[in-house]
Amino acid sequence: MNKSEKIVLIIMLAVSLVMIWIMLSKETGPGSQTWYQHHDTERNAQLAICKTNPFELATTEPCVNALRANKIRGKGIADIMDAPMLELERKNE
């Protein structure tokens, strides 16, 4: 293996390691579902924001992650989004 091949191999390895680090930090970093599971105050704050406009914000990444974390922590989605969502459902019935 010549010098240029070694350099290319090192660069490829470095890029691979950076990509792995980015993927892992996205799964466990601030704002991730896992992070929200362990940070009740921040999760509740995000859920309060999501509740202000559930039709627009419910599908955003922060709201989805906070909702999933809340569900895993044993709280139902209806507890969070109850007022606007249930009223809309009742009107449609």
C-alpha positions as CSV (number, residue, x, y, z in Angstrom):
1,M,0.0,0.0,0.0
2,N,1.5,3.3,-1.1
3,K,1.4,6.6,0.8
4,S,-1.6,8.1,-1.2
5,E,-3.7,4.9,-0.6
6,K,-3.0,5.2,3.1
7,I,-4.1,8.8,3.1
8,V,-7.3,8.0,1.3
9,L,-8.0,5.1,3.7
10,I,-7.4,7.4,6.7
11,I,-9.7,10.1,5.3
12,M,-12.4,7.5,4.6
13,L,-12.1,6.1,8.1
14,A,-12.3,9.6,9.6
15,V,-15.4,10.5,7.5
16,S,-17.1,7.2,8.6
17,L,-16.4,7.9,12.3
18,V,-17.8,11.4,12.0
19,M,-21.0,10.1,10.3
20,I,-21.4,7.5,13.0
21,W,-21.0,10.2,15.7
22,I,-23.5,12.4,14.1
23,M,-26.1,9.6,13.8
24,L,-25.6,8.6,17.5
25,S,-25.8,12.2,18.8
26,K,-29.0,12.8,16.9
27,E,-30.5,9.7,18.6
28,T,-29.4,10.7,22.1
29,G,-28.7,14.4,22.0
30,P,-30.8,17.3,23.2
31,G,-34.3,17.2,21.6
32,S,-34.1,13.5,20.8
33,Q,-36.8,11.1,22.1
34,T,-34.2,9.4,24.4
35,W,-33.2,12.8,25.8
36,Y,-36.8,13.9,26.4
37,Q,-37.4,10.6,28.3
38,H,-34.7,11.7,30.9
39,H,-35.5,15.4,31.0
40,D,-39.0,15.9,32.4
41,T,-38.9,19.7,32.6
42,E,-37.8,20.1,29.1
43,R,-40.2,17.5,27.8
44,N,-43.1,19.2,29.6
45,A,-42.0,22.6,28.2
46,Q,-41.9,21.2,24.7
47,L,-45.3,19.6,25.1
48,A,-46.8,22.9,26.3
49,I,-45.4,24.5,23.1
50,C,-46.9,21.7,21.0
51,K,-50.2,22.1,22.6
52,T,-50.5,25.8,21.6
53,N,-50.9,24.8,18.0
54,P,-51.3,21.0,17.7
55,F,-52.5,21.0,14.1
56,E,-49.3,22.8,12.9
57,L,-46.7,21.6,15.4
58,A,-47.7,17.9,16.1
59,T,-45.7,16.6,13.2
60,T,-42.5,18.6,13.9
61,E,-39.5,16.6,15.1
62,P,-39.4,18.2,18.6
63,C,-43.1,17.5,19.2
64,V,-43.0,14.0,17.9
65,N,-40.0,13.2,20.0
66,A,-41.5,14.7,23.2
67,L,-44.8,13.0,22.5
68,R,-43.1,9.6,22.0
69,A,-41.0,10.1,25.1
70,N,-44.1,11.0,27.1
71,K,-45.9,7.9,25.9
72,I,-42.9,5.7,26.9
73,R,-42.9,7.4,30.3
74,G,-46.4,6.2,30.9
75,K,-48.5,9.2,30.0
76,G,-51.0,9.0,27.3
77,I,-51.2,11.4,24.4
78,A,-54.7,12.4,25.3
79,D,-53.3,13.9,28.5
80,I,-51.2,16.2,26.5
81,M,-53.3,17.2,23.6
82,D,-56.7,16.7,25.2
83,A,-58.5,20.1,24.8
84,P,-58.1,21.0,21.1
85,M,-57.9,17.4,19.8
86,L,-60.8,15.9,21.7
87,E,-63.0,18.9,21.0
88,L,-62.3,18.5,17.3
89,E,-63.0,14.8,17.4
90,R,-66.3,15.4,19.3
91,K,-67.4,17.9,16.6
92,N,-66.7,15.3,13.9
93,E,-68.7,12.5,15.5
